[in-house]
């Protein structure tokens, strides 16, 4: 008995033709994807971007496995999302770890292949090179050709059309009739550039090599072009770049091409290489970095701990204070205003209010006490100001959290405590706080982790200042690790040092991870009801 197509559709079964068609379409699309991916990965690998090439290769292999294996059919719907997750979230982490073991910094921004390609594009005028007059022509799509004229009538550069990437004398572009100076009135597909237009075209012409590398010419003025040659040639066999003008060979040493005397390749930057644990050794072993490091770490822990402690207890106090009052919803709405305003705006407003010359708070304190605290120049007062600002920013969050958690505490236990004769403080210490910590404990851990790396409030208020006198590195009394890293990597006189920044980022990650794991250990004790 045959089954109609409509019956097959109703039963959810596909016809063999539909299955084969779908499979062929899938293979065709997968083939197109693979061709594009292989082309992209190969280009990135040979250009030196192997970390990204490796990630794209992994994604390509995974996509092929997902779409070729029937058992992974459900993952096909998530393939695009998973691929973007790897590129946007996982790859930056992988790349940061990779950079921590490289010399990636100002002066070492290119790959080795990019440096080679850049220098092989340089040309020079040899002693035997000829200078010739030229007339330029431009096509509607912006391409150029030159008509060359030499004073030597026997020169191969005399009365010949030169176009990019075509050897002199081998151009196939048709030339029209000539004027009285022997210059073509027309060139097929090109228009002669008038003298007035040459000043604009010169900025493009002087970057083009007309003719092959043997006899190529390059524009060197409004009326003159010169025969040039490639100056630097790379030899893969010896891994050296030779300057054909001087005959000096340059070999790669520590991310730079240098000659036997240690002189660097002219007008050339360095390239990225792996340096092992050098960045970590610089961080831990440098006296300039290690000197203020202990002070920075101590303040970092104190800043995070005091911020969490102050914001939590002020938020809890506010929640308890307005828990049973009439109109508490309106009061809470007003108290949450600091949390709704972007921290960037709030920090800058506080910075203005504490300004020693024009700040509102400073002027009030000046009128009352006769002087204003030096909030920006004294380490103690600067730390006090930063903690106050962070208290203002953070307490509304814990007020909301504690208000919700308080509603979940059974009221029967308080009645039982009243029968036992417990006072208000005892009920808070024995009942409210332990039960509250069960719900709020993980949030305290998250808040500590956030404030341990709270770059905004530190840098926007006073850029980590005031500076520590005598420090060999740019560091201030209120710098925390993340702001200190920022100054070391991007604020020094030597420019940006991305490798060092990545290495210190990994160190900070390990520190925060250990702290978080330890804090979650105690959080689990609270949940288990153990005595902590």
C-alpha positions as CSV (number, residue, x, y, z in Angstrom):
1,X,0.0,0.0,0.0
2,X,1.5,3.4,-1.1
3,X,1.6,6.4,1.1
4,X,0.9,9.8,-0.3
5,X,3.2,12.8,0.2
6,X,0.6,14.5,2.4
7,X,0.3,11.4,4.6
8,X,4.1,11.3,4.9
9,X,4.2,14.9,5.9
10,X,1.5,14.4,8.5
11,X,3.4,11.4,10.0
12,X,6.7,13.5,10.1
13,X,8.6,11.2,7.6
14,X,10.7,12.6,4.8
15,X,10.8,11.1,1.3
16,X,14.2,9.7,0.1
17,X,14.4,12.5,-2.5
18,X,13.9,15.2,0.1
19,X,16.6,13.6,2.3
20,X,19.1,13.4,-0.5
21,X,18.4,17.0,-1.6
22,X,18.8,18.3,1.9
23,X,22.1,16.4,2.3
24,X,23.5,17.7,-1.0
25,X,22.5,21.2,-0.1
26,X,24.1,20.8,3.3
27,X,27.3,19.5,1.8
28,X,27.5,22.3,-0.8
29,X,27.0,25.0,1.8
30,X,29.5,23.3,4.1
31,X,32.0,23.1,1.2
32,X,31.6,26.8,0.5
33,X,32.1,27.6,4.2
34,X,35.2,25.3,4.4
35,X,36.8,27.0,1.3
36,X,36.3,30.4,2.8
37,X,37.5,29.3,6.2
38,X,40.7,27.6,4.8
39,X,41.5,30.7,2.8
40,X,41.1,33.0,5.8
41,X,42.9,30.7,8.2
42,X,45.9,30.2,5.8
43,X,46.3,33.9,5.2
44,X,46.2,34.6,9.0
45,X,48.7,31.8,9.7
46,X,51.2,33.0,7.2
47,X,50.8,36.6,8.4
48,X,51.7,35.6,11.9
49,X,48.2,35.7,13.5
50,X,48.3,32.1,14.5
51,X,46.3,32.4,17.7
52,X,43.2,33.6,15.8
53,X,44.0,31.2,13.0
54,X,44.0,28.3,15.5
55,X,40.7,29.4,17.0
56,X,39.1,29.7,13.6
57,X,40.5,26.3,12.6
58,X,39.0,24.8,15.8
59,X,35.6,26.4,15.0
60,X,35.7,25.1,11.4
61,X,36.4,21.6,12.5
62,X,33.7,21.7,15.1
63,X,31.1,23.0,12.6
64,X,32.0,20.2,10.1
65,X,31.6,17.6,12.8
66,X,28.3,19.0,13.9
67,X,26.8,19.2,10.4
68,X,28.2,15.8,9.2
69,X,27.2,13.7,12.2
70,X,23.5,12.9,12.4
71,X,23.8,12.4,16.2
72,X,24.7,16.1,16.6
73,X,21.6,17.3,14.8
74,X,20.4,19.4,17.8
75,X,23.7,21.3,17.9
76,X,23.2,22.6,14.3
77,X,20.7,25.1,15.6
78,X,23.2,26.4,18.1
79,X,26.3,26.3,15.8
80,X,26.3,30.0,15.0
81,X,25.8,31.0,18.6
82,X,28.5,28.6,19.8
83,X,30.9,29.9,17.2
84,X,30.3,33.5,18.2
85,X,30.7,32.5,21.9
86,X,34.1,31.1,21.2
87,X,35.2,34.2,19.2
88,X,33.8,36.9,21.4
89,X,34.2,35.3,24.9
90,X,36.7,32.5,24.8
91,X,39.2,33.8,22.3
92,X,39.9,37.1,24.1
93,X,40.8,35.0,27.2
94,X,43.0,32.7,25.2
95,X,44.7,35.7,23.4
96,X,45.3,37.5,26.7
97,X,47.1,34.4,28.0
98,X,49.1,34.2,24.8
99,X,50.1,37.9,25.0
100,X,51.4,37.4,28.6
101,X,54.2,35.3,27.2
102,X,55.2,37.7,24.4
103,X,56.9,41.1,24.0
104,X,53.8,42.7,22.5
105,X,54.2,46.4,23.2
106,X,54.9,49.8,21.5
107,X,57.7,49.1,18.9
108,X,56.8,45.4,18.8
109,X,53.3,45.5,17.3
110,X,53.7,43.7,14.0
111,X,54.3,40.1,13.2
112,X,57.6,39.0,11.7
113,X,56.0,38.5,8.3
114,X,54.5,41.9,8.3
115,X,57.8,43.5,9.0
116,X,59.3,41.6,6.1
117,X,56.5,42.5,3.8
118,X,56.8,46.2,4.8
119,X,60.5,46.4,4.2
120,X,60.4,44.5,0.9
121,X,58.2,47.3,-0.4
122,X,61.0,49.9,0.2
123,X,62.8,51.1,-2.9
124,X,65.9,53.2,-3.5
125,X,67.6,55.0,-6.4
126,X,70.7,53.1,-7.5
127,X,73.7,54.9,-8.9
128,X,72.9,53.6,-12.4
129,X,69.3,54.6,-12.1
130,X,67.9,57.0,-14.7
131,X,65.8,60.1,-14.2
132,X,63.2,60.6,-16.8
133,X,60.3,63.0,-17.6
134,X,56.8,61.7,-17.4
135,X,53.2,62.5,-18.3
136,X,50.5,60.9,-16.2
137,X,47.2,59.5,-17.3
138,X,44.3,58.4,-15.1
139,X,41.4,56.0,-15.8
140,X,37.8,56.6,-14.5
141,X,38.3,54.0,-11.8
142,X,41.4,55.7,-10.5
143,X,44.2,53.7,-12.1
144,X,47.3,55.4,-13.5
145,X,49.8,55.0,-16.3
146,X,52.9,57.1,-17.2
147,X,54.4,58.1,-20.6
148,X,58.1,58.2,-20.1
149,X,60.6,60.3,-22.0
150,X,64.4,60.1,-21.6
151,X,67.1,62.5,-22.7
152,X,68.9,59.4,-24.0
153,X,67.2,58.4,-27.2
154,X,68.6,54.8,-26.9
155,X,67.3,54.3,-23.4
156,X,64.6,51.7,-22.9
157,X,62.8,54.3,-20.8
158,X,62.4,56.7,-23.7
159,X,59.0,57.1,-25.4
160,X,57.4,54.1,-23.7
161,X,54.2,53.6,-21.7
162,X,54.6,52.3,-18.1
163,X,51.9,50.8,-16.0
164,X,52.0,49.1,-12.6
165,X,53.1,45.5,-12.3
166,X,54.0,45.3,-16.0
167,X,57.6,45.2,-17.3
168,X,58.8,48.3,-19.2
169,X,58.0,47.8,-22.9
170,X,55.4,45.1,-22.5
171,X,52.3,47.2,-22.0
172,X,49.5,46.3,-24.3
173,X,47.5,49.5,-23.8
174,X,46.8,51.3,-27.1
175,X,48.3,54.7,-27.5
176,X,46.8,57.4,-29.8
177,X,48.4,60.1,-31.9
178,X,51.1,62.4,-30.5
179,X,51.5,66.1,-30.0
180,X,54.4,68.2,-31.0
181,X,56.4,67.2,-27.9
182,X,56.0,63.5,-28.6
183,X,53.5,62.9,-25.9
184,X,50.3,60.9,-26.6
185,X,47.2,63.0,-26.9
186,X,45.2,60.0,-25.7
187,X,45.7,56.6,-24.1
188,X,42.9,54.0,-24.4
189,X,40.7,54.1,-21.3
190,X,42.8,56.9,-19.7
191,X,42.6,60.7,-19.6
192,X,45.7,62.9,-19.5
193,X,46.0,64.7,-16.2
194,X,46.4,68.5,-16.6
195,X,49.2,70.3,-14.8
196,X,46.8,71.8,-12.3
197,X,45.6,68.3,-11.3
198,X,49.0,66.9,-10.8
199,X,49.4,68.4,-7.3
200,X,46.4,66.3,-6.2
201,X,47.4,63.2,-8.0
202,X,51.0,63.3,-6.8
203,X,50.0,62.0,-3.3
204,X,48.9,58.8,-5.0
205,X,51.4,58.6,-7.8
206,X,54.5,58.6,-5.5
207,X,53.3,55.4,-3.9
208,X,53.1,53.4,-7.1
209,X,55.9,51.5,-8.8
210,X,55.5,51.6,-12.6
211,X,57.1,48.8,-14.5
212,X,58.6,45.6,-13.1
213,X,61.1,45.4,-10.3
214,X,64.1,45.3,-12.7
215,X,63.5,48.7,-14.5
216,X,60.6,50.1,-12.5
217,X,60.2,53.8,-12.1
218,X,58.7,55.8,-9.3
219,X,57.4,59.4,-9.4
220,X,59.7,61.7,-7.4
221,X,58.4,65.1,-8.4
222,X,55.9,67.0,-10.4
223,X,57.7,66.3,-13.7
224,X,60.3,63.7,-12.8
225,X,60.3,59.9,-12.3
226,X,63.4,57.8,-11.4
227,X,64.4,54.3,-11.9
228,X,64.3,52.5,-8.6
229,X,65.1,49.1,-7.2
230,X,63.9,47.0,-4.3
231,X,66.1,48.0,-1.3
232,X,65.5,45.1,1.1
233,X,65.4,41.5,0.2
234,X,64.5,38.7,2.6
235,X,66.2,35.3,2.3
236,X,64.2,32.5,3.9
237,X,67.2,30.2,3.8
238,X,69.3,32.3,6.0
239,X,66.4,34.1,7.7
240,X,68.0,37.5,7.0
241,X,67.1,40.8,5.3
242,X,69.8,42.2,3.0
243,X,70.0,45.9,2.3
244,X,70.9,46.0,-1.4
245,X,72.0,49.6,-1.2
246,X,74.7,48.9,1.5
247,X,75.0,45.1,1.2
248,X,74.5,44.7,5.0
249,X,72.5,41.7,6.2
250,X,70.2,41.9,9.2
251,X,69.2,38.8,11.3
252,X,66.3,38.5,13.7
253,X,67.4,38.9,17.4
254,X,64.9,39.4,20.3
255,X,62.2,40.7,18.0
256,X,64.4,43.0,15.9
257,X,66.4,42.6,12.7
258,X,69.9,43.7,13.5
259,X,73.3,43.5,11.8
260,X,76.5,42.0,13.2
261,X,77.3,45.1,15.2
262,X,73.8,45.2,16.7
263,X,72.5,48.1,14.6
264,X,68.8,47.8,13.9
265,X,67.2,47.6,10.5
266,X,66.7,51.2,9.3
267,X,63.2,52.6,9.7
268,X,61.9,49.4,11.0
269,X,60.0,48.4,14.2
270,X,60.2,45.2,16.1
271,X,58.0,42.1,15.8
272,X,56.2,39.9,18.2
273,X,58.0,36.9,19.7
274,X,57.5,34.7,22.7
275,X,59.6,35.6,25.7
276,X,58.5,32.9,28.1
277,X,58.1,34.0,31.7
278,X,60.0,37.3,31.3
279,X,56.9,39.4,31.9
280,X,56.1,37.6,35.1
281,X,59.8,37.9,36.2
282,X,59.7,41.7,35.5
283,X,56.6,42.0,37.7
284,X,57.9,40.0,40.6
285,X,61.6,40.7,40.2
286,X,61.8,44.3,39.3
287,X,62.6,46.5,42.3
288,X,60.9,49.4,40.6
289,X,57.7,47.5,40.4
290,X,58.0,45.4,43.6
291,X,58.8,48.4,45.8
292,X,55.3,49.9,46.0
293,X,53.6,46.6,45.1
294,X,53.1,45.5,48.7
295,X,51.5,48.9,49.6
296,X,49.2,48.6,46.6
297,X,48.1,45.1,47.5
298,X,47.4,46.0,51.2
299,X,45.3,49.0,50.2
300,X,43.6,46.9,47.5
301,X,42.4,44.3,50.0
302,X,41.5,47.1,52.5
303,X,39.5,49.0,49.9
304,X,37.5,46.0,48.8
305,X,36.9,44.7,52.3
306,X,35.9,48.1,53.8
307,X,33.7,48.9,50.8
308,X,31.7,45.6,51.2
309,X,31.5,46.0,55.0
310,X,30.3,49.6,54.9
311,X,27.8,49.2,52.0
312,X,26.4,46.0,53.5
313,X,25.8,47.4,57.0
314,X,24.5,50.7,55.8
315,X,22.2,49.0,53.4
316,X,21.0,46.6,56.1
317,X,20.6,49.5,58.6
318,X,18.5,51.4,56.0
319,X,16.4,48.3,55.2
320,X,15.7,47.7,58.9
321,X,15.0,51.3,59.6
322,X,12.3,51.7,57.0
323,X,11.1,48.1,57.1
324,X,8.0,48.9,59.2
325,X,7.4,52.6,58.5
326,X,4.5,53.9,56.5
327,X,5.4,55.1,53.0
328,X,8.4,52.8,52.9
329,X,8.0,52.2,49.1
330,X,8.4,55.9,48.4
331,X,11.3,56.2,50.8
332,X,13.1,53.2,49.2
333,X,12.5,54.7,45.7
334,X,14.2,57.9,46.8
335,X,17.1,56.1,48.5
336,X,17.8,54.0,45.4
337,X,18.5,57.0,43.2
338,X,22.3,56.8,43.7
339,X,22.2,53.3,42.3
340,X,20.3,54.2,39.2
341,X,22.6,57.0,38.1
342,X,25.7,55.8,36.1
343,X,28.7,55.6,38.4
344,X,30.8,57.6,35.9
345,X,28.5,60.6,36.4
346,X,28.3,60.2,40.2
347,X,32.0,59.9,40.7
348,X,32.6,63.1,38.7
349,X,29.9,64.9,40.6
350,X,31.5,63.9,43.9
351,X,34.9,65.0,42.6
352,X,33.5,68.4,41.9
353,X,31.8,68.7,45.3
354,X,35.0,67.8,47.1
355,X,37.2,70.2,45.1
356,X,39.3,72.2,47.5
357,X,38.7,75.5,45.7
358,X,35.1,75.4,44.4
359,X,33.6,72.3,45.9
360,X,30.3,72.6,47.8
361,X,31.4,70.3,50.7
362,X,34.9,71.9,50.8
363,X,33.3,75.4,51.1
364,X,30.9,74.3,53.9
365,X,33.8,72.7,55.8
366,X,35.8,75.8,55.2
367,X,33.1,78.0,56.7
368,X,32.6,75.7,59.8
369,X,36.2,74.7,60.6
370,X,38.2,77.4,58.9
371,X,39.9,74.9,56.5
372,X,39.0,72.2,54.1
373,X,40.5,68.7,54.2
374,X,43.0,68.0,51.3
375,X,40.9,65.4,49.6
376,X,43.2,65.2,46.6
377,X,46.7,65.7,48.1
378,X,46.6,63.8,51.4
379,X,46.6,60.0,51.2
380,X,44.4,59.5,54.2
381,X,41.8,62.0,53.1
382,X,41.9,60.7,49.6
383,X,41.2,57.2,50.8
384,X,38.4,58.5,53.0
385,X,36.8,60.3,50.0
386,X,37.0,57.2,47.8
387,X,35.4,55.0,50.5
388,X,32.7,57.6,51.0
389,X,31.9,57.8,47.3
390,X,31.9,54.0,47.0
391,X,29.6,53.8,50.0
392,X,27.2,56.2,48.3
393,X,27.3,54.1,45.1
394,X,26.9,50.7,46.8
395,X,24.6,50.9,49.8
396,X,21.3,51.2,47.8
397,X,22.0,47.8,46.2
398,X,22.4,46.1,49.6
399,X,19.4,48.0,50.9
400,X,17.2,46.4,48.2
401,X,18.8,42.9,48.7
402,X,18.4,43.1,52.5
403,X,14.8,44.4,52.2
404,X,13.9,41.4,50.1
405,X,15.8,38.9,52.3
406,X,14.1,40.3,55.5
407,X,10.7,39.5,54.1
408,X,11.7,35.9,53.9
409,X,12.6,35.5,57.5
410,X,9.7,33.8,59.5
411,X,8.3,36.0,62.2
412,X,7.5,33.1,64.4
413,X,11.2,32.8,65.5
414,X,11.1,36.4,66.8
415,X,8.0,35.6,68.8
416,X,9.8,32.6,70.3
417,X,12.8,34.8,71.1
418,X,10.6,37.3,72.9
419,X,9.3,34.5,75.0
420,X,12.8,33.5,75.9
421,X,13.5,37.1,76.9
422,X,15.9,38.0,74.1
423,X,16.5,41.7,73.5
424,X,16.7,43.5,70.1
425,X,20.5,43.2,69.8
426,X,20.4,39.5,70.7
427,X,17.7,38.8,68.1
428,X,19.7,40.7,65.5
429,X,22.9,38.9,66.3
430,X,21.5,35.4,66.8
431,X,18.6,35.4,64.3
432,X,18.5,38.2,61.7
433,X,22.1,38.4,60.7
434,X,22.8,34.6,60.4
435,X,19.7,34.0,58.4
436,X,20.3,37.1,56.3
437,X,23.9,36.0,55.5
438,X,22.5,32.7,54.0
439,X,20.8,34.7,51.3
440,X,23.2,37.6,51.0
441,X,26.5,35.7,51.5
442,X,27.1,35.0,47.8
443,X,26.3,38.6,47.0
444,X,28.9,39.8,49.5
445,X,31.5,37.6,47.7
446,X,30.5,39.0,44.3
447,X,30.7,42.5,45.7
448,X,34.2,41.9,47.1
449,X,35.3,40.6,43.7
450,X,33.8,43.6,41.9
451,X,35.4,46.1,44.2
452,X,38.7,44.4,44.1
453,X,38.9,45.5,40.5
454,X,36.9,48.7,40.8
455,X,38.9,50.7,38.4
456,X,36.4,53.5,37.8
457,X,36.2,55.0,41.3
458,X,39.9,54.9,41.7
459,X,41.0,56.4,38.4
460,X,38.2,58.9,37.8
461,X,38.4,60.5,41.3
462,X,42.2,61.1,41.5
463,X,43.9,58.7,39.1
464,X,45.2,56.7,42.0
465,X,46.9,59.7,43.5
466,X,48.4,61.4,45.3
467,X,51.7,60.0,43.9
468,X,54.1,58.1,46.2
469,X,57.3,60.1,46.5
470,X,60.4,58.4,45.3
471,X,58.7,55.6,43.4
472,X,60.4,54.5,40.2
473,X,57.1,53.7,38.6
474,X,53.9,55.8,38.2
475,X,52.0,54.8,41.3
476,X,49.9,56.6,43.9
477,X,48.7,56.0,47.4
478,X,45.2,55.0,46.3
479,X,46.2,52.8,43.4
480,X,44.8,49.3,43.5
481,X,46.2,46.5,41.4
482,X,44.1,47.1,38.3
483,X,44.9,50.8,38.2
484,X,48.6,50.1,38.9
485,X,48.6,47.6,36.1
486,X,47.0,50.3,33.8
487,X,49.8,52.8,34.7
488,X,52.6,50.2,34.2
489,X,51.2,49.0,30.9
490,X,49.9,52.2,29.3
491,X,50.9,55.2,31.5
492,X,54.7,55.0,31.4
493,X,57.1,57.0,29.4
494,X,58.1,53.9,27.4
495,X,54.6,53.6,25.9
496,X,52.1,50.7,26.0
497,X,53.3,47.3,27.2
498,X,50.5,44.9,26.4
499,X,52.5,41.8,27.3
500,X,53.2,43.0,30.8
501,X,49.6,44.1,31.2
502,X,48.4,40.6,30.2
503,X,50.8,38.9,32.6
504,X,49.6,41.0,35.5
505,X,46.0,40.5,34.5
506,X,46.6,36.7,34.8
507,X,48.1,37.3,38.3
508,X,45.1,39.3,39.4
509,X,42.8,36.7,38.0
510,X,44.5,34.0,40.1
511,X,44.4,36.2,43.2
512,X,40.7,37.0,42.8
513,X,39.9,33.3,42.0
514,X,41.6,32.1,45.2
515,X,39.8,34.8,47.3
516,X,36.5,33.9,45.7
517,X,36.9,30.2,46.3
518,X,37.8,30.8,49.9
519,X,34.9,33.1,50.4
520,X,32.5,30.7,48.8
521,X,33.8,28.0,51.2
522,X,32.6,30.1,54.1
523,X,29.3,30.9,52.2
524,X,28.7,27.1,52.0
525,X,29.2,26.9,55.8
526,X,26.5,29.5,56.3
527,X,24.1,27.6,54.1
528,X,24.9,24.4,56.0
529,X,24.2,26.1,59.2
530,X,27.6,25.6,60.7
531,X,29.1,27.9,63.2
532,X,31.5,30.3,61.5
